[in-house]
Amino acid sequence: MLDRAFIKRNVASLSLFHDLAESELDAVARACRPVAFADGARIVRQGDAGDDFFIIKAGKVRFAISFDD
């Protein structure tokens, strides 16, 4: 079950979304869908389109950024 209150609390706490109205936070929460990944799975790759936004509810995520010289 998707906990929309959890989503709204976490989204509202981010400076990017801080000024959203309650109705806008509701719209963000309604647009969210739960996804699960296996341990060690790659979620995104550097250079991928930024079409998704993730809220980590449980577990850990490791990330690395490569810089071109």
Backbone bond lengths (Angstrom), bond angles and torsions (degrees), N, CA, C in turn:
res aa  C-N    CA-C-N  psi(-1)  N-CA   C-N-CA  omega(-1)  CA-C   N-CA-C  phi
1 M - - - 1.459 - - 1.526 109.12 -
2 L 1.301 115.13 137.72 1.455 121.23 -178.98 1.525 109.32 -87.76
3 D 1.307 116.70 123.53 1.458 122.64 -178.17 1.526 108.98 -91.05
4 R 1.324 116.25 93.29 1.465 120.91 -176.63 1.528 112.29 -64.20
5 A 1.338 118.22 -32.87 1.469 120.72 177.66 1.524 109.62 -63.91
6 F 1.340 117.30 -41.25 1.467 121.95 177.01 1.531 109.74 -59.21
7 I 1.316 116.45 -45.74 1.463 121.06 -179.29 1.527 110.25 -62.59
8 K 1.319 116.44 -48.65 1.467 119.74 -179.26 1.519 111.86 -59.32
9 R 1.321 117.50 -43.92 1.476 120.90 178.99 1.518 110.94 -59.92
10 N 1.319 116.30 -46.06 1.460 119.67 -176.33 1.512 112.25 -71.60
11 V 1.309 117.86 -40.73 1.466 120.58 177.84 1.528 110.14 -65.01
12 A 1.320 117.29 -44.13 1.465 121.13 -178.61 1.525 112.01 -63.48
13 S 1.328 117.75 -25.15 1.463 120.91 -178.54 1.531 112.70 -78.74
14 L 1.314 117.88 -11.98 1.466 121.47 -179.44 1.518 110.47 -87.42
15 S 1.317 117.22 134.89 1.466 120.80 -177.14 1.527 112.18 -58.17
16 L 1.305 118.04 -32.29 1.462 121.93 179.07 1.526 111.38 -59.65
17 F 1.326 117.51 -34.42 1.462 122.71 -175.76 1.529 112.76 -110.16
18 H 1.304 117.47 6.62 1.460 122.50 -171.97 1.532 113.67 -57.05
19 D 1.313 117.91 -35.19 1.466 121.40 -175.36 1.527 114.25 -92.74
20 L 1.324 117.84 7.93 1.458 119.47 179.30 1.524 110.99 -68.95
21 A 1.324 115.39 142.84 1.460 121.38 174.25 1.531 108.89 -72.82
22 E 1.317 115.75 161.65 1.471 120.97 179.61 1.526 111.36 -55.43
23 S 1.320 117.17 -40.67 1.471 120.46 179.93 1.529 111.12 -65.54
24 E 1.326 117.14 -34.03 1.460 121.00 178.15 1.532 110.79 -71.57
25 L 1.329 117.18 -38.77 1.462 120.51 175.17 1.529 110.41 -63.23
26 D 1.330 116.29 -39.09 1.465 120.24 175.82 1.526 110.72 -60.10
27 A 1.330 116.56 -42.47 1.467 120.57 179.88 1.525 111.10 -63.58
28 V 1.337 116.98 -40.80 1.467 120.40 176.95 1.523 109.80 -62.58
29 A 1.318 117.07 -46.46 1.470 120.95 -179.47 1.527 111.16 -61.38
30 R 1.318 117.47 -39.54 1.473 120.09 178.97 1.525 112.16 -67.47
31 A 1.328 116.77 -28.57 1.470 120.91 -178.75 1.531 112.47 -78.55
32 C 1.324 117.21 -15.73 1.465 120.98 -177.53 1.521 111.68 -76.57
33 R 1.291 114.70 149.75 1.462 121.33 175.46 1.519 108.49 -139.17
34 P 1.324 116.29 143.65 1.469 118.64 -179.34 1.532 110.98 -75.25
35 V 1.306 115.86 141.74 1.467 122.21 172.69 1.525 107.49 -137.54
36 A 1.298 115.55 150.80 1.465 120.98 177.76 1.522 108.06 -128.16
37 F 1.301 115.72 146.76 1.456 121.95 179.87 1.520 109.21 -127.08
38 A 1.308 116.05 144.22 1.459 121.03 176.44 1.524 109.51 -71.55
39 D 1.316 116.25 154.66 1.465 120.55 175.44 1.519 109.35 -53.89
40 G 1.310 116.05 131.63 1.460 121.34 177.81 1.518 114.85 83.22
41 A 1.318 117.93 -2.11 1.466 120.67 -179.15 1.526 110.27 -70.35
42 R 1.311 115.43 146.34 1.464 120.61 175.71 1.523 107.14 -86.37
43 I 1.310 116.43 125.73 1.467 121.43 -177.73 1.521 110.08 -90.45
44 V 1.301 116.33 -49.78 1.464 121.87 175.93 1.514 108.55 -140.04
45 R 1.300 114.52 160.92 1.464 120.92 178.32 1.526 108.08 -121.91
46 Q 1.296 116.87 141.19 1.453 121.19 178.54 1.522 108.76 -53.76
47 G 1.330 115.75 132.39 1.462 121.25 -179.00 1.524 113.02 97.96
48 D 1.351 117.98 -14.88 1.458 120.87 175.89 1.523 109.71 -62.70
49 A 1.324 115.88 153.72 1.463 120.24 174.02 1.529 108.82 -61.44
50 G 1.303 117.01 143.06 1.462 121.13 -179.53 1.515 111.76 -87.88
51 D 1.322 116.38 62.46 1.463 121.21 -175.93 1.524 113.25 -88.52
52 D 1.311 117.83 -13.73 1.456 121.36 -173.29 1.520 110.88 -120.87
53 F 1.329 113.67 156.47 1.453 122.45 177.33 1.519 105.90 -132.49
54 F 1.309 117.62 127.75 1.460 121.43 -175.47 1.516 111.33 -114.03
55 I 1.318 115.52 137.14 1.457 122.59 168.94 1.523 105.21 -114.51
56 I 1.307 117.24 118.38 1.463 121.28 -178.41 1.521 108.04 -84.26
57 K 1.314 116.56 111.51 1.467 120.89 -178.28 1.522 111.30 -88.97
58 A 1.318 117.35 -33.37 1.465 121.35 179.77 1.514 108.60 -151.22
59 G 1.303 115.80 147.91 1.456 120.75 178.22 1.518 111.99 97.55
60 K 1.306 115.15 -167.30 1.460 121.91 -177.63 1.514 109.47 -133.05
61 V 1.321 114.81 152.55 1.457 121.62 176.98 1.521 107.72 -128.70
62 R 1.301 115.63 134.23 1.470 121.45 174.88 1.522 107.08 -110.19
63 F 1.326 116.66 138.30 1.454 118.95 177.44 1.515 110.22 -136.21
64 A 1.310 113.96 155.94 1.457 120.88 177.52 1.519 108.35 -139.38
65 I 1.317 115.58 143.89 1.458 121.50 178.77 1.514 107.52 -119.15
66 S 1.328 115.94 130.44 1.461 121.16 176.34 1.520 109.10 -100.97
67 F 1.306 116.84 140.02 1.450 122.42 177.98 1.513 108.34 -115.85
68 D 1.347 115.24 130.15 1.467 119.94 175.53 1.524 108.31 -77.49
69 D 1.330 115.52 139.48 1.477 119.36 178.84 1.508 110.77 -85.82
